[in-house]
Amino acid sequence: MNDADDFDDLDDEEDEAEKEKIKAAEQKAKRKARLLMSALIGGPAMIIAVLFIGSHILFTDSSPSAVDISKAYELRKQSGMSVSAALRGAELLGDDLKGADADNATSDNLPTDNASAENMMPDEYQYFSFVLAFTTNLKNSNKMVSVEIACAKLAKYIEGDNFLLEMTDMEPAFRSVILGHLGEFKEDDLDTVPKREAATEILRLALNEELLKYDYKSQIDSLYFTSFRIF
């Protein structure tokens, strides 16, 4: 009889232990479920909070600008309130900013039109030199004349560039004109400096007529013999 009671007690103890294990397992499972739920709820909230703080730091100017400080100084001074040393320093900075604004306004009033800017530029001489010398027989003479020629125009920068382009374009036609006129000179037409200067003027006028003939706008202001030889 005592043995049966002992077995019953053992069974009861085993049942109690089994129940304790089951209860502990259930509690453990509940704790895991609560942790998982907290993670599911708290994780996104944490991410949102981090993003909000990060964006606030990145995109918000936490320090006042110099203009804001200057305005604060003016308001406190007008209201009779005490002004800190930092704001007194801002008064000078505000004056500098006002001066900068005035300078910007002045610079904005300057002409920006290309034509106006070009008109403000000084005139400069643009020079064109023929690459090859001009050599031909003198009229009624066994001698020959050989000259090298340069042309000049007083013009502004862009107009001067056009002059050089047109002279380059007309160079083949110019060579024919110059050689034709040089062949009309006699030796005694070129034997002094004043006579040679008169000859260059004749050539200048002839080349300008050729430019007009082909509807070019440039005109030669001066023509020079950079080299002169009769042989």
Disulfide bonds with the S-S distance in Angstrom:
none
